[in-house]
Amino acid sequence: MNKGRLVVLSAPSGAGKSSLAKALAADPRFAVSVSHTTRAPRPGEQDGVHYHFCDRATFARMVEAGAFLEHAEVFGNWYGTSRQAVESLLAADRYVLLDIDWQGARRIKALMPEAMTIFILPPSLKALEQRLRGRGQDSEEVIMRRMREARAEISHYGEFDCVIVNDAFDAALEDLRSLIFEGHRRRPLPVDPGSLLASAS
């Protein structure tokens, strides 16, 4: 029987969920499940640390073998969560963090209803666009595509158990810790998710 707890973080690209997951993982009680992906590594990314990078043929074989708890295509690339890795970490009494999109979160919740799902929102769409541009990794076309996708992703925040607004990193991190360990956040949401959703329509 699983002893640990599965915590799923989802967000639009640029909202900061990966940075929050990395900060949480500094606590030895946590472990981040490293996803498999068919996309190419970005500058500074290491295989087995940020992702398990593989080609499409390898990924397809893993899908066929039932190796993933969930998998999805995002921006033309495939991502998947290893079933064996998650189950091993849970059995070791760890808090297992999944950094995945809303589609994957929905599949995980269907398979494992006890999982805690948390959606990370930016304080505004303008702030999200500024963060994407500030990374200096994407072309204008990619940034505009990510913003269009963000508008669609934000509409799914209501499917999650909890919502965190990452307006100030340290405060958002403390809210996350409070939700995971105590079941509630330490402060009210700094923005109304509904108003952010309205601005995305």
C-alpha positions as CSV (number, residue, x, y, z in Angstrom):
1,M,0.0,0.0,0.0
2,N,1.3,3.5,-0.9
3,K,2.5,5.5,2.2
4,G,3.4,8.8,0.6
5,R,1.3,11.4,-1.0
6,L,1.1,12.5,-4.7
7,V,1.0,16.2,-5.3
8,V,0.3,17.4,-8.8
9,L,1.3,21.0,-9.9
10,S,-0.1,22.4,-13.1
11,A,0.1,25.9,-14.6
12,P,0.4,27.8,-17.9
13,S,4.0,27.9,-19.2
14,G,5.8,30.7,-17.4
15,A,3.7,30.8,-14.3
16,G,6.6,29.4,-12.2
17,K,5.4,25.9,-11.3
18,S,8.8,24.3,-12.1
19,S,10.7,26.8,-9.9
20,L,8.2,26.2,-7.1
21,A,8.5,22.4,-7.5
22,K,12.3,22.7,-7.3
23,A,12.1,24.8,-4.1
24,L,9.8,22.3,-2.5
25,A,12.1,19.5,-3.5
26,A,14.8,21.0,-1.3
27,D,12.9,19.5,1.6
28,P,14.0,15.8,1.9
29,R,10.5,14.7,2.4
30,F,9.8,15.6,-1.2
31,A,10.8,14.0,-4.5
32,V,10.1,15.3,-8.0
33,S,9.1,12.7,-10.5
34,V,11.2,13.4,-13.6
35,S,9.0,13.2,-16.8
36,H,10.0,11.7,-20.1
37,T,9.8,14.0,-23.1
38,T,10.5,13.9,-26.8
39,R,11.4,17.6,-27.0
40,A,15.1,18.7,-27.3
41,P,16.9,19.9,-24.1
42,R,17.0,23.6,-23.5
43,P,20.3,25.3,-22.6
44,G,21.4,24.1,-19.1
45,E,19.0,21.2,-18.9
46,Q,20.4,17.8,-18.0
47,D,19.1,14.4,-19.0
48,G,17.7,12.6,-16.0
49,V,17.6,15.8,-13.9
50,H,15.2,18.1,-15.7
51,Y,13.6,15.4,-18.0
52,H,14.4,12.0,-19.4
53,F,14.9,13.0,-23.0
54,C,14.1,10.3,-25.6
55,D,13.1,10.0,-29.2
56,R,9.5,9.5,-30.4
57,A,10.1,5.8,-31.2
58,T,11.3,5.1,-27.6
59,F,8.4,7.1,-26.2
60,A,5.9,5.2,-28.3
61,R,7.3,1.8,-27.1
62,M,6.9,3.0,-23.5
63,V,3.3,4.0,-24.1
64,E,2.6,0.6,-25.7
65,A,4.2,-1.1,-22.6
66,G,2.0,0.8,-20.2
67,A,5.0,2.5,-18.6
68,F,3.3,5.9,-18.1
69,L,0.6,6.9,-15.6
70,E,-0.3,9.6,-18.0
71,H,1.1,11.1,-21.2
72,A,0.1,13.9,-23.5
73,E,1.2,16.0,-26.4
74,V,2.0,19.6,-25.6
75,F,3.3,22.1,-28.2
76,G,4.1,19.2,-30.6
77,N,6.1,17.2,-28.1
78,W,5.2,14.3,-26.0
79,Y,5.5,14.1,-22.2
80,G,4.9,11.2,-19.8
81,T,5.0,10.3,-16.1
82,S,6.7,7.0,-15.2
83,R,4.4,4.7,-13.4
84,Q,7.3,2.8,-11.8
85,A,9.1,5.9,-10.6
86,V,6.0,7.3,-8.9
87,E,5.0,4.1,-7.2
88,S,8.5,3.5,-5.9
89,L,8.7,7.0,-4.4
90,L,5.2,6.7,-2.8
91,A,6.2,3.3,-1.3
92,A,9.2,5.0,0.2
93,D,6.9,7.4,2.1
94,R,7.8,10.5,0.0
95,Y,5.7,13.4,-1.1
96,V,5.9,13.0,-4.8
97,L,5.7,16.1,-7.0
98,L,4.4,16.0,-10.5
99,D,5.0,19.0,-12.7
100,I,2.5,18.3,-15.5
101,D,-0.2,20.0,-17.6
102,W,-4.0,20.1,-16.8
103,Q,-4.6,17.1,-19.1
104,G,-2.2,14.9,-17.2
105,A,-3.5,16.2,-13.9
106,R,-7.0,15.1,-14.9
107,R,-5.8,11.6,-15.8
108,I,-3.8,11.3,-12.6
109,K,-6.8,12.3,-10.5
110,A,-9.0,9.7,-12.3
111,L,-6.4,7.0,-11.5
112,M,-5.5,8.2,-8.0
113,P,-8.3,10.2,-6.5
114,E,-6.3,10.7,-3.3
115,A,-3.7,12.8,-5.1
116,M,-3.7,16.6,-4.3
117,T,-4.0,18.7,-7.4
118,I,-2.8,22.3,-7.3
119,F,-3.1,24.9,-10.1
120,I,-0.6,27.7,-10.2
121,L,-1.9,31.0,-11.7
122,P,0.1,34.1,-12.7
123,P,-1.1,37.3,-11.1
124,S,-2.2,38.5,-14.6
125,L,-1.8,37.6,-18.2
126,K,0.5,40.7,-18.7
127,A,2.8,39.4,-16.0
128,L,2.8,35.9,-17.6
129,E,3.8,37.4,-21.0
130,Q,6.6,39.4,-19.3
131,R,7.9,36.3,-17.7
132,L,7.9,34.4,-21.0
133,R,9.8,37.2,-22.7
134,G,12.2,37.5,-19.8
135,R,13.3,33.9,-20.2
136,G,14.8,34.8,-23.6
137,Q,14.3,31.3,-24.8
138,D,11.4,31.6,-27.3
139,S,10.7,33.3,-30.5
140,E,7.8,35.8,-30.8
141,E,5.7,33.1,-32.6
142,V,6.3,30.7,-29.7
143,I,5.5,33.3,-27.1
144,M,2.2,34.1,-28.8
145,R,1.4,30.4,-29.1
146,R,2.1,29.9,-25.4
147,M,-0.1,32.9,-24.5
148,R,-3.0,31.5,-26.5
149,E,-2.5,28.1,-24.8
150,A,-2.4,29.8,-21.4
151,R,-5.8,31.3,-22.0
152,A,-7.2,27.8,-22.6
153,E,-5.3,26.3,-19.7
154,I,-6.5,28.9,-17.2
155,S,-10.1,27.9,-18.0
156,H,-9.4,24.5,-16.3
157,Y,-8.3,25.9,-12.9
158,G,-11.7,24.9,-11.4
159,E,-10.9,21.2,-11.9
160,F,-8.2,21.4,-9.3
161,D,-8.3,20.9,-5.5
162,C,-6.5,24.1,-4.8
163,V,-5.3,27.3,-6.6
164,I,-2.2,29.3,-5.8
165,V,-1.4,32.7,-7.4
166,N,2.4,33.1,-7.9
167,D,2.6,36.8,-7.6
168,A,5.5,36.8,-5.1
169,F,7.6,33.6,-5.2
170,D,8.3,33.3,-1.4
171,A,4.6,33.8,-0.5
172,A,3.5,31.3,-3.1
173,L,6.0,28.8,-1.9
174,E,4.7,29.2,1.7
175,D,1.1,28.8,0.5
176,L,2.1,25.6,-1.2
177,R,3.7,24.2,1.9
178,S,0.7,25.2,4.0
179,L,-1.7,23.5,1.6
180,I,0.3,20.3,1.4
181,F,1.0,19.9,5.1
182,E,-1.9,21.7,6.7
183,G,-4.6,21.6,4.1
184,H,-5.1,25.4,3.9
185,R,-3.2,28.4,2.6
186,R,-1.8,31.1,4.9
187,R,-3.3,34.1,3.0
188,P,-6.3,34.8,0.8
189,L,-5.8,34.6,-3.0
190,P,-4.3,38.0,-4.1
191,V,-6.5,38.0,-7.2
192,D,-9.8,36.4,-8.1
193,P,-9.2,33.5,-10.5
194,G,-12.5,34.3,-12.1
195,S,-11.4,37.8,-13.0
196,L,-8.2,36.5,-14.5
197,L,-10.3,34.0,-16.5
198,A,-12.5,36.8,-17.7
199,S,-9.4,38.7,-18.9
200,A,-8.4,35.6,-20.8
201,S,-11.6,35.4,-22.8
